[in-house]
Structures are given as structure tokens and as C-alpha cells.
Amino acid sequence: METNRRKLKGQVVSAKPAKSIVVKVKSSKMHPIYKKRMNWSKKYLVHDEKNQAQEGNYVEIIESKSYSKRKKFNLHAILEGSDDSK
């Protein structure tokens, strides 16, 4: 059964709250008048039940039930580890 839940990809900015992470999702949009590509970013508060994600990880999040006033996404998958080895 297919659902219409949003899936977003982003980077974990903070993993300090218990069972929560803050994910920064970047996107780019075209300016309607000047036709210049502009970069946007938005931070989402995400539920992480097992505290798996760490700062710097790239993750995929999925829309879910409301866990609190601001937390409406759930951790779906961890895509990559952090790039601290560079």
C-alpha cells in the first residue's frame, strides 16, 4: 500500500536531545523574477527512537505522526557516515 508521505534527505546538525535529532535539508529554487538559482535550507526536528544517528551523518527522513509540536518526521535510514576522516 503506497502512502503519500514526504521523504527528505539531509545532514544531522545536532544529536543532543534524547530520542531526537536536528536535520538540515538543503534545496535550491529558481527566483521567479531574476531567474537566479538560490540555495535554501530548513531544519527539521526528527524522532530517532534508538539514538542511532550522530552529528555529520547523512540521513533520510520520512513524514509520520506528530510526536510533539515541532517533531513530525521519523528517521527512515542512515545513508552515510560523517566525513571527519578528510
Disulfide bonds with the S-S distance in Angstrom:
none
